Amino acid sequence: MDLTTLTGLELVQAIIEGTIPHPPMFETIPMRLLEAANGYIKLRAQADGRHLSPFGGVHGGFVTTVLDTVVGLAVQTALEQGVGHATVDVNAKMLKFVPLDQELIAEGRLLHRSRTLAVSEGSIRNGDGVLLAHGTATSAILQKRAP
């Protein structure tokens, strides 16, 4: 399948449907896409023993990776066929300890998009809906190149 023929939303929906495999990162950080709409993404994630810091808590890299994933995919869902994006910066705020071996829900939303930049936000909540982390990101929009 030529992925350049799909819109961003079609690409993400194909991953949800299993037509396209989940990215390999989704094995390193256990994540599964649940929902996608224009400018919105929802996924499930779970930290396990591989994600512990030297001090025994879930490493901030786990949180930042999950947030970077949902904010980036929120941008992806709003892109036209053949247009890509790249994260310029991602900011993560850890508000509460992330539990081990518990299902977490992460959501991303596109806040703004211009021809060259997009701004998005994301959150991670536990099963009770308690906000554990919040983040924002800026992405560069990579326009199609002329043949």
C-alpha positions in Angstrom: 0.0 0.0 0.0 1.3 3.4 -1.0 0.9 5.5 2.2 1.4 8.7 0.3 -2.0 8.2 -1.3 -3.8 8.4 2.1 -4.8 11.4 4.1 -3.5 11.6 7.6 -6.9 10.5 9.0 -7.1 7.6 6.6 -3.6 6.5 7.6 -4.5 6.5 11.3 -7.8 4.8 10.7 -6.0 2.0 8.7 -3.7 1.4 11.7 -6.8 1.2 14.0 -8.4 -1.3 11.6 -5.3 -3.3 11.3 -4.8 -2.7 7.6 -1.5 -1.1 8.4 0.5 -2.5 11.4 1.0 -0.4 14.5 4.4 1.4 14.5 7.2 -0.6 16.3 7.3 2.1 19.0 3.9 0.7 20.1 5.7 -2.4 21.3 8.4 -0.5 23.2 5.8 1.7 24.9 2.7 -0.5 24.9 0.1 1.6 23.1 -3.0 0.8 21.0 -5.0 3.3 19.0 -8.7 3.4 20.0 -10.3 6.4 18.2 -9.4 9.0 15.5 -11.2 11.9 14.1 -10.0 15.1 12.3 -7.7 16.8 14.9 -8.3 14.1 17.6 -6.8 10.9 18.7 -7.4 8.5 21.6 -5.2 5.6 22.6 -4.6 3.1 25.4 -1.1 2.8 27.0 0.3 0.9 29.9 3.6 1.2 31.8 5.4 -1.9 32.9 8.7 -2.9 34.5 10.6 -1.9 31.4 9.6 1.7 32.0 11.0 2.2 35.5 13.5 4.9 36.4 16.5 4.0 38.5 14.4 5.3 41.5 11.6 2.8 40.9 8.9 5.1 39.4 7.7 5.2 35.9 10.3 7.1 33.9 9.4 10.5 32.5 10.4 9.2 29.1 7.4 6.9 29.1 5.1 9.9 29.8 6.8 12.1 27.2 6.7 9.4 24.5 3.0 8.8 25.0 2.3 12.5 24.9 4.4 13.0 21.9 2.5 10.2 20.2 -0.9 11.5 20.8 -0.1 15.1 20.0 1.7 14.1 16.8 -1.2 11.8 15.7 -3.7 14.5 16.4 -1.8 16.6 13.9 -1.5 13.7 11.5 -5.3 13.3 11.4 -5.7 16.8 10.0 -3.2 16.4 7.1 -3.9 16.1 3.5 -2.8 13.3 1.3 1.0 13.1 1.1 1.7 15.8 3.7 3.7 15.0 6.7 4.9 16.6 10.0 7.7 16.5 12.4 7.8 17.4 16.1 9.7 20.7 16.7 9.2 20.6 20.5 7.1 18.7 23.0 6.5 19.9 26.6 5.4 17.4 29.3 4.1 18.1 32.7 3.9 15.2 35.1 1.1 15.9 37.6 0.8 12.6 39.5 2.8 9.3 39.6 2.0 7.0 36.7 1.0 3.6 37.9 2.5 0.3 36.7 0.4 -2.3 34.9 -2.7 -0.2 34.7 -4.5 0.9 31.6 -4.1 4.6 30.9 -6.0 6.7 28.4 -4.2 9.3 26.3 -5.9 11.9 24.1 -4.5 14.4 21.7 -6.2 17.4 20.1 -5.1 19.8 17.4 -5.3 23.4 18.6 -4.0 25.3 15.6 -2.7 24.6 12.1 -1.2 26.9 9.6 0.6 26.0 6.3 3.9 25.5 8.1 3.1 24.8 11.8 0.7 23.0 14.0 0.1 23.2 17.8 -1.5 20.4 19.7 -2.1 19.3 23.3 -2.4 15.9 25.0 -3.3 14.3 28.3 -2.9 11.0 30.1 -5.5 9.9 32.6 -5.8 6.8 34.7 -8.8 4.5 34.6 -10.7 6.7 37.0 -10.2 9.7 34.7 -7.6 11.4 37.0 -5.2 13.6 35.0 -1.7 12.3 35.4 0.1 14.3 32.8 -0.5 17.1 30.2 1.6 18.3 27.3 1.8 20.5 24.3 3.7 20.3 21.1 4.6 22.3 18.0 5.0 20.4 14.7 6.4 21.5 11.4 4.1 20.7 8.5 6.1 19.1 5.7 4.3 20.0 2.4 4.3 17.7 -0.6 7.2 18.3 -2.9 6.6 19.0 -6.6 7.6 16.1 -8.9 
